[in-house]
Amino acid sequence: MRYLNFVYFILVFQEEFKFEFNRKSRSQLRQFKRQALKLEVWCKGGFLRSDTLLGIVSVKLADLESKCTVHDSFNLMDGRKSIGGKLEVKLRVRDPLLVKQVEEVREKWLVIGS
């Protein structure tokens, strides 16, 4: 009888990066529409070993025009081929780049009084 052993590695990196940009610059706003954020995941090499690229994730930044946050998990890619891992990404800006995000919240209140 043959047994298959599957090994899953779950690595959690609680990294936070802050970037500053000029909201009044039209060229930077155009880059948010057209460009993607490229994230590379590397494995640190040891003694006499070089670092190894595990995969690349591209995150579209166009959603930040109307939303404050982008939270999703993306497949790690090697070129156009998925390599079987995922990277969870949370992007947040204080205010949306073009349109203000307005949410209507309706709550039911129970008022007990005299």
C-alpha positions as CSV (number, residue, x, y, z in Angstrom):
1,M,0.0,0.0,0.0
2,R,1.3,3.4,-0.9
3,Y,0.8,6.5,1.2
4,L,1.1,10.0,-0.2
5,N,2.5,12.6,2.1
6,F,1.6,16.2,1.5
7,V,3.5,18.9,3.2
8,Y,1.9,22.4,3.4
9,F,3.9,25.4,4.6
10,I,2.0,28.4,5.8
11,L,4.3,31.3,6.3
12,V,2.9,34.5,7.8
13,F,4.8,37.8,7.3
14,Q,3.3,40.7,9.2
15,E,5.1,43.3,7.1
16,E,3.9,46.8,6.7
17,F,5.3,49.2,4.2
18,K,4.3,52.9,3.9
19,F,4.6,54.9,0.7
20,E,4.0,58.6,0.2
21,F,2.7,60.0,-3.0
22,N,1.4,63.3,-4.2
23,R,-2.4,63.2,-4.8
24,K,-2.3,66.4,-6.8
25,S,0.1,64.9,-9.4
26,R,-1.8,63.8,-12.5
27,S,1.1,61.6,-13.6
28,Q,1.0,59.6,-10.4
29,L,-2.8,59.2,-10.6
30,R,-2.4,57.9,-14.2
31,Q,0.1,55.4,-13.0
32,F,-2.4,54.1,-10.4
33,K,-4.8,53.5,-13.3
34,R,-2.4,51.8,-15.6
35,Q,0.3,50.1,-13.5
36,A,0.2,47.3,-11.0
37,L,2.1,46.7,-7.8
38,K,4.6,44.0,-8.3
39,L,5.4,41.9,-5.2
40,E,8.2,39.3,-5.2
41,V,8.6,36.5,-2.6
42,W,12.2,35.4,-2.1
43,C,13.7,32.6,0.0
44,K,16.8,33.6,1.8
45,G,19.8,31.5,0.8
46,G,22.3,30.1,3.2
47,F,26.1,29.9,3.3
48,L,27.4,29.8,-0.3
49,R,23.8,29.7,-1.6
50,S,22.1,32.5,-3.4
51,D,18.5,33.7,-2.7
52,T,15.8,31.9,-4.6
53,L,12.7,33.6,-6.2
54,L,9.6,31.8,-5.0
55,G,7.0,33.7,-7.1
56,I,5.7,37.1,-8.2
57,V,2.3,38.7,-7.6
58,S,0.9,41.7,-9.5
59,V,-1.9,43.7,-7.8
60,K,-3.9,46.1,-9.9
61,L,-4.1,49.6,-8.2
62,A,-7.2,50.8,-10.2
63,D,-9.5,49.7,-7.4
64,L,-8.0,52.3,-5.1
65,E,-9.6,55.1,-7.1
66,S,-13.0,54.4,-5.5
67,K,-12.2,52.2,-2.5
68,C,-10.1,52.7,0.6
69,T,-9.0,49.1,0.9
70,V,-8.0,46.2,-1.4
71,H,-7.9,42.9,0.4
72,D,-7.5,39.7,-1.6
73,S,-5.3,36.6,-2.0
74,F,-3.4,36.2,-5.3
75,N,-1.7,33.2,-6.9
76,L,2.1,33.2,-6.9
77,M,3.2,33.2,-10.5
78,D,6.3,32.3,-12.4
79,G,5.8,34.3,-15.6
80,R,2.3,33.4,-16.7
81,K,2.3,30.0,-14.9
82,S,0.9,29.6,-11.4
83,I,3.3,27.8,-9.1
84,G,0.8,26.7,-6.4
85,G,1.1,29.2,-3.7
86,K,-0.9,32.2,-2.6
87,L,-0.1,35.6,-1.2
88,E,-2.6,37.6,0.8
89,V,-2.4,41.3,0.2
90,K,-4.1,44.2,2.0
91,L,-3.7,47.7,0.5
92,R,-5.1,50.7,2.3
93,V,-5.3,54.4,1.6
94,R,-6.8,57.0,3.9
95,D,-9.1,58.4,1.2
96,P,-9.9,57.0,-2.2
97,L,-7.9,58.6,-5.0
98,L,-10.8,60.1,-7.1
99,V,-14.2,59.3,-5.7
100,K,-15.1,59.7,-2.0
101,Q,-16.3,56.4,-0.5
102,V,-19.7,56.9,1.1
103,E,-21.5,54.1,2.8
104,E,-25.0,54.3,4.0
105,V,-25.7,52.3,7.2
106,R,-29.2,51.6,8.3
107,E,-29.7,50.4,11.8
108,K,-32.9,49.5,13.7
109,W,-33.1,51.2,17.1
110,L,-35.3,50.3,19.9
111,V,-36.2,53.3,22.0
112,I,-37.7,52.7,25.4
113,G,-38.7,55.8,27.3
114,S,-41.3,57.4,29.3
